[in-house]
């Protein structure tokens, strides 16, 4: 199986431009992470440093504030709820006279996704 993958990557590397190679490799790692999360939803914390709902809320709030810009402020505490592979965090940010809700997911001790709703 591994040799087939290496052969496939070598063949693609010779035939595709560099940006397509990066997308293919990213897709491979994303699929592998998804398979790993389905097999073992609660991996030990050596995969990431986030180990509690409060840490998940803090990490997601920090990332959302960074994405929203330097003038953004957190409106109230972010709320973390349990998912099968980690936590889902919801909160609200005030930036430039508007409120922006955000949703964030934490899987296997790492922030895996953030969405600012504009």
C-alpha positions as a Python dict, from the first residue, in 0.01 Angstrom:
ca = {
    (1, 'X'): (0, 0, 0),
    (2, 'X'): (276, 244, 93),
    (3, 'X'): (473, 172, -222),
    (4, 'X'): (161, 233, -431),
    (5, 'X'): (113, 572, -265),
    (6, 'X'): (477, 667, -316),
    (7, 'X'): (458, 562, -680),
    (8, 'X'): (135, 760, -725),
    (9, 'X'): (290, 1072, -568),
    (10, 'X'): (605, 1037, -779),
    (11, 'X'): (394, 1003, -1096),
    (12, 'X'): (182, 1305, -1003),
    (13, 'X'): (489, 1508, -909),
    (14, 'X'): (634, 1458, -1255),
    (15, 'X'): (312, 1540, -1436),
    (16, 'X'): (152, 1825, -1236),
    (17, 'X'): (247, 2181, -1144),
    (18, 'X'): (367, 2250, -789),
    (19, 'X'): (40, 2408, -663),
    (20, 'X'): (-155, 2098, -767),
    (21, 'X'): (98, 1878, -586),
    (22, 'X'): (47, 2078, -265),
    (23, 'X'): (-331, 2042, -291),
    (24, 'X'): (-301, 1667, -343),
    (25, 'X'): (-69, 1626, -44),
    (26, 'X'): (-292, 1846, 176),
    (27, 'X'): (-594, 1642, 72),
    (28, 'X'): (-411, 1319, 158),
    (29, 'X'): (-322, 1443, 508),
    (30, 'X'): (-674, 1578, 567),
    (31, 'X'): (-827, 1243, 474),
    (32, 'X'): (-578, 1058, 694),
    (33, 'X'): (-661, 1286, 990),
    (34, 'X'): (-1032, 1224, 932),
    (35, 'X'): (-978, 846, 929),
    (36, 'X'): (-769, 865, 1246),
    (37, 'X'): (-1034, 1074, 1422),
    (38, 'X'): (-1305, 823, 1330),
    (39, 'X'): (-1098, 527, 1453),
    (40, 'X'): (-987, 687, 1779),
    (41, 'X'): (-1201, 992, 1861),
    (42, 'X'): (-1033, 1065, 2196),
    (43, 'X'): (-661, 1047, 2131),
    (44, 'X'): (-420, 1130, 2413),
    (45, 'X'): (-327, 1493, 2461),
    (46, 'X'): (13, 1453, 2298),
    (47, 'X'): (-160, 1547, 1970),
    (48, 'X'): (-244, 1894, 2101),
    (49, 'X'): (-240, 2096, 2417),
    (50, 'X'): (-615, 2164, 2450),
    (51, 'X'): (-754, 1925, 2713),
    (52, 'X'): (-1066, 2094, 2856),
    (53, 'X'): (-1373, 2287, 2746),
    (54, 'X'): (-1237, 2610, 2898),
    (55, 'X'): (-906, 2573, 2713),
    (56, 'X'): (-1102, 2509, 2392),
    (57, 'X'): (-1311, 2823, 2446),
    (58, 'X'): (-1000, 3032, 2519),
    (59, 'X'): (-808, 2902, 2215),
    (60, 'X'): (-1102, 2956, 1979),
    (61, 'X'): (-1170, 3304, 2115),
    (62, 'X'): (-806, 3399, 2065),
    (63, 'X'): (-806, 3268, 1708),
    (64, 'X'): (-1137, 3442, 1627),
    (65, 'X'): (-1008, 3775, 1762),
    (66, 'X'): (-693, 3737, 1550),
    (67, 'X'): (-901, 3666, 1238),
    (68, 'X'): (-1140, 3957, 1301),
    (69, 'X'): (-862, 4216, 1331),
    (70, 'X'): (-690, 4432, 1591),
    (71, 'X'): (-998, 4639, 1683),
    (72, 'X'): (-1211, 4333, 1763),
    (73, 'X'): (-1325, 4252, 2116),
    (74, 'X'): (-1492, 3946, 2261),
    (75, 'X'): (-1854, 4007, 2367),
    (76, 'X'): (-1921, 3784, 2667),
    (77, 'X'): (-1764, 3445, 2726),
    (78, 'X'): (-1747, 3185, 2450),
    (79, 'X'): (-1950, 2869, 2511),
    (80, 'X'): (-1797, 2525, 2451),
    (81, 'X'): (-2012, 2216, 2399),
    (82, 'X'): (-1895, 1856, 2371),
    (83, 'X'): (-1870, 1677, 2035),
    (84, 'X'): (-1766, 1317, 1973),
    (85, 'X'): (-1406, 1416, 1889),
    (86, 'X'): (-1362, 1731, 2098),
    (87, 'X'): (-1553, 2056, 2144),
    (88, 'X'): (-1758, 2304, 1945),
    (89, 'X'): (-1720, 2663, 2060),
    (90, 'X'): (-1963, 2947, 1987),
    (91, 'X'): (-1911, 3311, 2068),
    (92, 'X'): (-1963, 3670, 1962),
    (93, 'X'): (-1710, 3937, 1860),
    (94, 'X'): (-1766, 4311, 1826),
    (95, 'X'): (-1565, 4470, 1544),
    (96, 'X'): (-1615, 4800, 1361),
    (97, 'X'): (-1966, 4871, 1497),
    (98, 'X'): (-2097, 4524, 1412),
    (99, 'X'): (-2133, 4197, 1596),
    (100, 'X'): (-1983, 3889, 1434),
    (101, 'X'): (-2079, 3545, 1566),
    (102, 'X'): (-1820, 3271, 1534),
    (103, 'X'): (-1817, 2893, 1548),
    (104, 'X'): (-1501, 2694, 1609),
    (105, 'X'): (-1422, 2324, 1643),
    (106, 'X'): (-1147, 2161, 1846),
    (107, 'X'): (-1047, 1806, 1756),
    (108, 'X'): (-780, 1594, 1920),
    (109, 'X'): (-642, 1884, 2121),
    (110, 'X'): (-607, 2130, 1830),
    (111, 'X'): (-824, 2404, 1679),
    (112, 'X'): (-933, 2241, 1354),
    (113, 'X'): (-1169, 2500, 1211),
    (114, 'X'): (-1302, 2851, 1261),
    (115, 'X'): (-1588, 3027, 1087),
    (116, 'X'): (-1669, 3395, 1130),
    (117, 'X'): (-2024, 3466, 1015),
    (118, 'X'): (-2035, 3800, 840),
}
